[in-house]
Amino acid sequence: MKITIIGGGPAGMYFAILMKKANAAHDITIYERNGPHDTFGWGVVFSGRTLANLREGDEVSHAAITRDFQAWDNVDVVHRDEKITIHGNSFSGIARLRLLNILQARCEQLGIAIKFHQEISEITQLRHECDLLVGADGVNSFLRQAFAANFKPDLSVRPNKYIWYGTHQLFHGLTLTFRETPAGVFAAHSYKFDKQTSTFIIECDSQTWANAGFQTMRDDEARAYLENVFARDLNGHSLLSNNSKWINFVLVKNANWTFENVVLLGDALHTAHFSIGSGTKLAMEDASALAESFKTTRTVPQALQEFETKRKPVIEDYQAAAGESMLWFENAKDFMHLSPIELAYALMTRSGRVDHETLRRRDPAFIEAYESAGGAV
Ligand SMILES: Cc1cc2nc3c(=O)[nH]c(=O)nc-3n(C[C@H](O)[C@H](O)[C@H](O)COP(=O)(O)OP(=O)(O)OC[C@H]3O[C@@H](n4cnc5c(N)ncnc54)[C@H](O)[C@@H]3O)c2cc1C
């Protein structure tokens, strides 16, 4: 089969790897507009269960990924200068660039051609020259726009602003920090992803953003402002920019996931708010699900249909949980009256997927402290 993939992110490369492993005769080409060492952002997180799926899919890349992992089991919530720790949550972090380099090396080893520095802007010919065309070209997918009449995308630009920095202050655990300022509330999502660096994503509502005056601030001024807001958390370390810009999260859904020989994967197909840290996991699991459907069906349209039928309910469930989490952060100021332990409890239960008894199983001491403080169930 001749397979053309637009986008050399986690979704596109992982799908290529799994298909090539299933049948070495597949002729697979990935077009990637960036070079192999360019990327946005800092680190990504995976849950324990994701890792088991990755091991099943490809032991070689799984071994390389886990060798570089920073693992933790705690979520830390910082509010009014007090840190509440909740154990029993298994997560790991890795630099996004490291993950991409591991997948690139694996593609090369398997004989998959990655054409770097090639931005696709014309699709008709490519589509007719291959048996399967995969749009793994991220949240602003060109392929999705080119075939909008078929996919019927639904894009919702969310009101909060966020900016993705790094820092050399190490956060040993998924740390959610809240700082109340005269301009409004800022929340930081941070975690260590290698021995020297943490991701530090800062989020605020549009009113806080306007009150702080970010609209007219230069990038270095905005960074200095935020270093001051989070001075006690950064412990003297600066925020590191990777061309970091304020953006609004875009919630992506598509009524149709496939048509004829074309399919979308990963962020091009769906997004889940970064507060549940599952964008990369979902992208790679999409790749596994699509590759799996080619094992059991004979024609491309049948395989694509099977992928959509089986995978859509899983994604809808994730998007529902991520949606609750996103709304919580969009309304974070309404929770600031809570005590630190009440806030930690509200955060842990925000998606509706983790209840009181689950939390008790994960961390009995946390629930005991919450109940002794008179927290409501
Ligand atoms: C602030 C923030 C924090 C996040 N934190 C996490 C986290 O902690 N954990 C997590 O798992 N996920 C996280 N994510 C999400 C994660 O980054 C994405 O969900 C994931 O990268 C999706 O993978 P993908 O392969 O679908 O798309 P991408 O990684 O976006 O890859 C798409 C690729 O396509 C290329 N491309 C685009 N258009 C073209 C074109 N026309 N021609 C050729 N190439 C093209 C791009 O250069 C890119 O390399 C976060 C996202 C954001 C914004």
The ligand as an SDF file (V2000), in Angstrom:
LIG
                    3D

 53 58  0  0  0  0  0  0  0  0999 V2000
    0.1810   24.3440   25.9580 C   0  0  0  0  0  0  0  0  0  0  0  0
    0.0870   22.9050   25.5530 C   0  0  0  0  0  0  0  0  0  0  0  0
    0.4760   21.9340   26.4500 C   0  0  0  0  0  0  0  0  0  0  0  0
    0.4000   20.5970   26.1200 C   0  0  0  0  0  0  0  0  0  0  0  0
    0.7690   19.6770   27.0540 N   0  0  0  0  0  0  0  0  0  0  0  0
    0.6740   18.3860   26.7570 C   0  0  0  0  0  0  0  0  0  0  0  0
    1.0220   17.3910   27.7030 C   0  0  0  0  0  0  0  0  0  0  0  0
    1.4370   17.6820   28.8000 O   0  0  0  0  0  0  0  0  0  0  0  0
    0.8950   16.1150   27.3620 N   0  0  0  0  0  0  0  0  0  0  0  0
    0.4440   15.7470   26.1560 C   0  0  0  0  0  0  0  0  0  0  0  0
    0.3580   14.5700   25.9080 O   0  0  0  0  0  0  0  0  0  0  0  0
    0.1140   16.6570   25.2250 N   0  0  0  0  0  0  0  0  0  0  0  0
    0.2080   17.9570   25.4980 C   0  0  0  0  0  0  0  0  0  0  0  0
   -0.1530   18.8920   24.5800 N   0  0  0  0  0  0  0  0  0  0  0  0
   -0.7390   18.4840   23.3190 C   0  0  0  0  0  0  0  0  0  0  0  0
    0.2390   17.9340   22.3530 C   0  0  0  0  0  0  0  0  0  0  0  0
    1.2510   18.8500   22.0910 O   0  0  0  0  0  0  0  0  0  0  0  0
   -0.5290   17.5550   21.0720 C   0  0  0  0  0  0  0  0  0  0  0  0
   -1.7620   17.0220   21.4260 O   0  0  0  0  0  0  0  0  0  0  0  0
    0.2410   16.5330   20.2630 C   0  0  0  0  0  0  0  0  0  0  0  0
    1.4370   17.1020   19.8570 O   0  0  0  0  0  0  0  0  0  0  0  0
   -0.5800   16.0780   19.0450 C   0  0  0  0  0  0  0  0  0  0  0  0
    0.2090   15.3490   18.1640 O   0  0  0  0  0  0  0  0  0  0  0  0
   -0.0690   15.4230   16.6010 P   0  0  0  0  0  0  0  0  0  0  0  0
    0.9440   14.5210   15.9770 O   0  0  0  0  0  0  0  0  0  0  0  0
   -1.4850   15.1900   16.3250 O   0  0  0  0  0  0  0  0  0  0  0  0
    0.1750   16.9280   16.1820 O   0  0  0  0  0  0  0  0  0  0  0  0
    1.4790   17.8380   16.2770 P   0  0  0  0  0  0  0  0  0  0  0  0
    2.3760   17.3880   17.3620 O   0  0  0  0  0  0  0  0  0  0  0  0
    1.0060   19.2360   16.2890 O   0  0  0  0  0  0  0  0  0  0  0  0
    2.2250   17.5480   14.8960 O   0  0  0  0  0  0  0  0  0  0  0  0
    1.7570   18.0200   13.6490 C   0  0  0  0  0  0  0  0  0  0  0  0
    2.9350   18.1600   12.7180 C   0  0  0  0  0  0  0  0  0  0  0  0
    2.4670   18.5050   11.4140 O   0  0  0  0  0  0  0  0  0  0  0  0
    3.3270   19.4640   10.8510 C   0  0  0  0  0  0  0  0  0  0  0  0
    2.5570   20.1990    9.8300 N   0  0  0  0  0  0  0  0  0  0  0  0
    1.4880   20.9940   10.0280 C   0  0  0  0  0  0  0  0  0  0  0  0
    0.9930   21.4480    8.8440 N   0  0  0  0  0  0  0  0  0  0  0  0
    1.7770   20.9190    7.8760 C   0  0  0  0  0  0  0  0  0  0  0  0
    1.7650   21.0110    6.4540 C   0  0  0  0  0  0  0  0  0  0  0  0
    0.8560   21.7380    5.7920 N   0  0  0  0  0  0  0  0  0  0  0  0
    2.7260   20.3380    5.7740 N   0  0  0  0  0  0  0  0  0  0  0  0
    3.6620   19.5870    6.4250 C   0  0  0  0  0  0  0  0  0  0  0  0
    3.7080   19.4740    7.7810 N   0  0  0  0  0  0  0  0  0  0  0  0
    2.7670   20.1210    8.4910 C   0  0  0  0  0  0  0  0  0  0  0  0
    3.7590   20.3100   12.0270 C   0  0  0  0  0  0  0  0  0  0  0  0
    4.9850   20.9680   11.7780 O   0  0  0  0  0  0  0  0  0  0  0  0
    3.8930   19.2590   13.1420 C   0  0  0  0  0  0  0  0  0  0  0  0
    5.1940   18.7350   13.2300 O   0  0  0  0  0  0  0  0  0  0  0  0
   -0.0750   20.2270   24.8430 C   0  0  0  0  0  0  0  0  0  0  0  0
   -0.4380   21.1870   23.9120 C   0  0  0  0  0  0  0  0  0  0  0  0
   -0.3750   22.5240   24.2600 C   0  0  0  0  0  0  0  0  0  0  0  0
   -0.7780   23.5390   23.2430 C   0  0  0  0  0  0  0  0  0  0  0  0
  1  2  1  0
  2  3  1  0
  2 52  2  0
  3  4  2  0
  4  5  1  0
  4 50  1  0
  5  6  2  0
  6  7  1  0
  6 13  1  0
  7  8  2  0
  7  9  1  0
  9 10  1  0
 10 11  2  0
 10 12  1  0
 12 13  2  0
 13 14  1  0
 14 15  1  0
 14 50  1  0
 15 16  1  0
 16 17  1  0
 16 18  1  0
 18 19  1  0
 18 20  1  0
 20 21  1  0
 20 22  1  0
 22 23  1  0
 23 24  1  0
 24 25  2  0
 24 26  1  0
 24 27  1  0
 27 28  1  0
 28 29  2  0
 28 30  1  0
 28 31  1  0
 31 32  1  0
 32 33  1  0
 33 34  1  0
 33 48  1  0
 34 35  1  0
 35 36  1  0
 35 46  1  0
 36 37  1  0
 36 45  1  0
 37 38  2  0
 38 39  1  0
 39 40  1  0
 39 45  2  0
 40 41  1  0
 40 42  2  0
 42 43  1  0
 43 44  2  0
 44 45  1  0
 46 47  1  0
 46 48  1  0
 48 49  1  0
 50 51  2  0
 51 52  1  0
 52 53  1  0
M  END
$$$$
